[in-house]
Amino acid sequence: MASFSIRSSTIRLGIFISTLVIAVILVFQLIWLKRVYRFEQKEFDHGVVKSIRGLYEDINAAPYYSYHLNVLIETPEPHLYIARLSLPVNTDSLTGYLQSELEDFDIFTDCYFGIYSVVAGKYIYSGLLKSAGTQETGTAITPDPARQYDHLALYFPNRHQYILAQMNFWIISSAVLLLVLLLFGGSLYYFYRQKFLNETQKDFIHNFTHEFKTPVSVISLAADVLKNPSIADQPERLATYADIIAYQATYLHSQIQKLLNLAHTESHRFHLSTETVNIHDLIREAVSNLNPLISERHTQLELDLAAEQPMLIADKNYLIIVITNLIDNGIKYSRQPWIRIHTQNRENSLVLSVEDNGMGIEKKQLKKIFRKFFRIRQGDTYTAKGFGIGLSFVKKIVDAHGGKIKIESTPEKGSVFIIELPCNKTKMYATENKDPGSGG
């Protein structure tokens, strides 16, 4: 039975498309709810108008037979309806008929009403038609501006809430749909994270096996050669194989040290042992440590140490790791390595830049360069050996010193890493481990 595996990148694309679809659904749902709300508003308005028309017929109001309803009734604001009325009227009959008409047309919400007399110049009667369970109390209606004709004013203080209550089904169904979509999106994201972590673990194990297998094999072969008694009579050959073992052992040690540093920073807070250090001295020390690699790759190294104030309050050992990693990366990713290290002062900061002539990094990969376990690809292959933890560790160290690091790169031309560290800063702090990461 054939099997296939979905890459996390495919799932990420699926999440993007799903998010887009969910957003479109939510937009349409909001538009639909808005339309339903407007429809319910119109239904409410129609119900009130029909109730007033019925009231006109019940109390035999003269204006109803002389004008159209749109002339007799106006709505100066959504909650207020003003209807022309011929006085005098029996207030008890009007109250009873109005209550009955509103109920007939399904208007079950509180309604303040008042009868305004032009002759009296005020509301001569007012009251409250209560809905079930209301706590409202009746007060006089005084719409502004006053009308210069006799009229009946109807005011519905809870019109908005009543309309929303009529939309309960649509609101609840929309909320359920939103919840389902959020759960679906959350499940997709969780699945993506698990898939991503699984792929990261597999890649790490594959890289670990690949990185250690070759040195161990070389050391094993060299050891077999050294076991041959005749090797003692060939001092040059003996020295060659001894150098091979020493080189591979150094390489293994450096990779193991990187893994130990990563494990330590993952399980502990990042603590700095700060002291006053000269960044130029640290650069020279890092270069000295890398001399064998620099010589082996015939690296052209330029030191432009122009900072007039090279002193920092920093952790010496960690800063050496930063400089060493950047130089090592520059050599590793270049065919004919050229490295330029430059320092300068900028306001209250010291800027260190490490420039190389390597293969450069595509723009789409630049934003991932400081992520843990990320390694630069060309097509489906990695461009160099390593675990993808060097630059992750570099960024953690720079962050812990209160500094900033950025990269500028052009494919096929090279890259420059720029680190800005604060000068004369006595306050250093510990940082929690985050999840950046890349490098050698």
SVG drawing of the C-alpha trace seen along z (x, -y; Angstrom):
<svg xmlns="http://www.w3.org/2000/svg" viewBox="-64 -77 126 81">
<polyline fill="none" stroke="black" stroke-width="0.4" points="0.0,0.0 1.5,-3.3 2.0,-6.0 2.8,-9.6 3.9,-12.4 2.6,-15.9 5.3,-18.5 4.8,-21.2 5.1,-23.8 2.1,-22.2 0.1,-22.3 1.2,-26.0 -0.2,-26.7 -3.4,-24.9 -3.6,-27.0 -3.2,-30.2 -5.9,-29.2 -8.2,-28.1 -7.6,-31.4 -8.5,-33.2 -11.6,-31.2 -12.6,-31.7 -12.0,-35.4 -14.2,-35.5 -16.9,-33.5 -16.8,-35.8 -17.1,-38.9 -20.1,-37.4 -21.6,-36.4 -21.2,-40.0 -22.7,-41.4 -25.6,-38.9 -26.1,-39.8 -26.2,-43.5 -28.7,-42.8 -30.9,-40.8 -30.6,-43.7 -31.8,-46.1 -34.6,-43.8 -35.7,-43.5 -35.6,-47.3 -37.8,-47.7 -40.2,-45.0 -40.3,-46.9 -41.0,-50.2 -43.7,-48.6 -45.3,-47.1 -45.4,-50.5 -46.9,-52.2 -49.5,-49.5 -50.3,-49.8 -50.8,-53.6 -53.0,-53.0 -55.1,-50.5 -55.3,-53.1 -56.6,-55.7 -59.4,-53.3 -60.2,-52.3 -60.6,-55.8 -61.9,-57.2 -59.1,-59.8 -60.0,-62.4 -56.5,-63.0 -56.2,-59.3 -58.9,-59.8 -57.3,-63.0 -53.6,-62.2 -51.3,-59.3 -49.6,-57.6 -46.2,-58.8 -47.5,-62.4 -49.2,-61.6 -46.2,-59.8 -42.6,-60.9 -39.6,-59.3 -37.2,-62.1 -35.0,-59.4 -35.1,-55.6 -36.8,-55.3 -39.4,-58.0 -42.5,-58.0 -44.8,-61.1 -48.3,-60.7 -50.8,-63.6 -53.9,-63.3 -57.2,-65.1 -58.1,-66.2 -60.0,-65.7 -59.7,-61.9 -60.7,-59.6 -57.3,-58.8 -58.5,-55.5 -59.8,-54.3 -56.6,-55.4 -54.4,-53.6 -56.4,-50.4 -56.5,-50.4 -52.8,-51.3 -51.8,-48.4 -54.0,-46.0 -52.6,-47.2 -49.0,-47.0 -49.6,-43.4 -51.4,-42.5 -48.4,-43.5 -45.9,-41.7 -44.4,-44.9 -43.7,-43.5 -41.4,-46.1 -41.9,-49.1 -43.5,-52.1 -43.8,-55.6 -46.6,-57.6 -47.9,-61.1 -50.6,-63.3 -49.4,-66.8 -51.9,-69.7 -50.9,-72.8 -53.5,-74.9 -52.1,-73.9 -48.5,-74.0 -47.6,-70.9 -48.2,-67.2 -51.6,-66.9 -51.4,-63.2 -48.6,-60.6 -48.2,-57.0 -46.2,-53.8 -47.3,-50.6 -45.2,-48.0 -43.9,-44.7 -43.8,-41.6 -41.3,-41.8 -40.4,-45.5 -39.1,-47.7 -39.7,-51.0 -41.9,-53.8 -43.9,-56.3 -42.6,-59.8 -43.8,-62.6 -42.6,-62.7 -40.9,-65.9 -39.4,-65.4 -37.2,-68.1 -38.0,-70.1 -41.7,-70.4 -44.2,-70.0 -46.7,-72.8 -49.6,-70.4 -51.6,-68.0 -49.9,-64.6 -49.3,-61.3 -45.7,-60.6 -44.5,-57.0 -41.1,-56.4 -39.5,-52.9 -36.4,-53.1 -35.5,-49.4 -36.0,-49.3 -32.3,-48.3 -32.3,-45.5 -35.7,-44.2 -34.5,-43.9 -31.4,-42.1 -33.5,-39.8 -35.5,-39.0 -32.2,-38.0 -31.2,-35.5 -31.2,-32.6 -28.9,-34.3 -26.6,-35.6 -26.3,-32.3 -25.8,-30.4 -23.1,-32.9 -21.4,-32.5 -21.5,-28.7 -20.1,-29.0 -17.3,-31.3 -16.4,-28.9 -16.3,-25.9 -14.1,-27.9 -11.8,-28.9 -11.5,-25.3 -10.9,-24.2 -8.2,-26.8 -6.6,-26.0 -6.6,-22.3 -4.9,-23.0 -2.3,-25.2 -1.7,-22.5 -1.3,-19.9 1.1,-22.1 3.2,-22.7 3.4,-19.0 4.3,-18.3 6.9,-21.1 8.5,-19.8 8.5,-16.3 10.3,-17.4 12.7,-19.5 13.5,-16.5 14.0,-14.2 16.2,-16.8 18.2,-17.2 18.8,-13.5 19.7,-13.2 22.1,-16.1 23.5,-14.7 24.1,-11.3 25.6,-12.9 27.9,-15.3 29.3,-12.7 29.5,-9.7 32.1,-11.1 34.6,-12.2 34.2,-9.0 34.8,-7.0 37.9,-9.0 39.3,-8.6 38.5,-4.9 40.3,-4.4 43.3,-6.5 43.5,-4.4 43.6,-1.2 46.5,-2.6 48.3,-3.6 47.9,-0.1 50.1,1.2 53.7,1.7 55.3,0.5 53.9,-3.0 56.6,-3.6 59.2,-3.6 57.2,-6.2 57.3,-9.4 55.8,-11.7 52.8,-9.3 52.5,-8.9 52.3,-12.7 49.7,-13.0 47.4,-10.5 47.9,-12.0 47.0,-15.4 43.9,-13.9 42.8,-12.4 43.5,-15.7 41.5,-17.7 38.5,-15.4 38.6,-15.3 38.7,-19.1 35.7,-19.2 33.8,-16.7 34.6,-18.7 33.4,-22.0 30.1,-20.4 29.6,-18.7 30.3,-22.1 27.6,-23.7 25.1,-21.1 26.0,-21.5 25.7,-25.3 22.3,-24.9 21.2,-22.3 22.3,-24.6 20.5,-27.7 17.4,-25.7 17.2,-24.4 18.6,-27.5 18.3,-31.2 21.0,-33.0 23.4,-34.4 26.3,-36.7 29.6,-37.0 30.4,-40.6 33.6,-42.4 35.3,-45.3 36.6,-43.9 38.3,-45.3 36.4,-44.2 39.5,-44.4 41.3,-42.0 38.4,-39.6 38.4,-39.8 42.1,-39.0 41.6,-36.1 38.8,-34.7 40.9,-35.0 43.8,-33.2 41.5,-30.4 40.4,-30.0 43.9,-30.2 44.0,-26.6 40.7,-26.9 41.8,-30.3 45.0,-28.8 43.4,-25.7 40.9,-27.7 43.4,-30.3 41.1,-33.0 41.8,-36.7 41.2,-38.4 41.0,-42.2 40.8,-43.8 39.5,-47.4 39.3,-48.1 38.4,-51.7 36.4,-52.1 38.1,-54.7 36.3,-53.5 36.5,-49.6 35.7,-49.0 32.5,-47.2 30.9,-45.8 30.3,-42.2 30.8,-38.5 34.2,-37.9 33.7,-34.2 30.2,-34.6 31.4,-37.5 34.3,-35.4 31.7,-32.7 29.7,-35.4 32.8,-36.6 34.0,-33.0 30.7,-31.9 30.4,-34.8 33.9,-34.3 33.4,-30.6 30.1,-31.0 31.8,-33.5 34.5,-31.0 32.2,-28.0 29.8,-29.5 32.5,-31.0 34.4,-29.3 37.4,-31.6 36.9,-33.1 37.3,-36.9 36.4,-38.2 36.4,-41.9 35.9,-42.7 35.1,-46.4 34.4,-48.2 33.2,-51.8 31.5,-53.9 28.0,-55.2 26.6,-57.5 26.5,-55.3 27.1,-52.1 29.9,-50.0 29.1,-48.5 30.8,-45.3 30.4,-44.1 31.6,-40.9 31.4,-40.9 32.1,-38.0 32.0,-37.1 29.9,-34.0 27.0,-32.7 24.6,-35.2 21.1,-34.5 17.8,-34.9 15.4,-37.4 12.8,-34.8 15.3,-33.0 16.7,-36.1 13.8,-36.4 14.4,-32.7 18.2,-33.0 18.1,-33.3 15.7,-30.5 16.9,-27.4 17.8,-24.5 17.3,-26.6 19.9,-25.9 20.2,-27.7 19.0,-25.7 19.7,-25.8 16.8,-23.9 16.4,-20.7 19.9,-20.6 21.7,-22.3 24.6,-24.6 26.9,-23.6 27.4,-21.2 26.1,-22.0 23.1,-21.7 21.6,-25.2 22.2,-26.4 25.2,-28.8 23.3,-31.9 20.5,-31.1 23.1,-31.1 24.7,-34.3 21.4,-36.1 20.7,-34.9 24.1,-36.2 23.6,-39.6 20.1,-39.9 21.4,-39.1 23.9,-42.0 21.1,-44.4 22.3,-44.6 20.9,-44.2 22.0,-42.0 20.9,-42.2 22.0,-40.8 22.3,-42.4 22.8,-39.9 22.9,-39.7 22.7,-36.3 26.0,-35.3 27.8,-38.4 28.0,-37.9 26.6,-38.9 27.4,-41.3 26.3,-40.7 26.0,-43.9 26.0,-43.8 25.3,-46.9 26.3,-46.7 25.7,-49.4 28.9,-51.1 29.4,-52.1 26.4,-50.0 26.9,-48.6 23.5,-46.9 23.4,-43.6 20.5,-41.3 19.4,-37.7 17.0,-36.8 14.6,-33.9 15.4,-31.6 13.4,-32.2 13.1,-30.4 15.4,-32.1 18.0,-30.1 20.3,-29.4 23.9,-29.0 26.7,-26.5"/>
</svg>
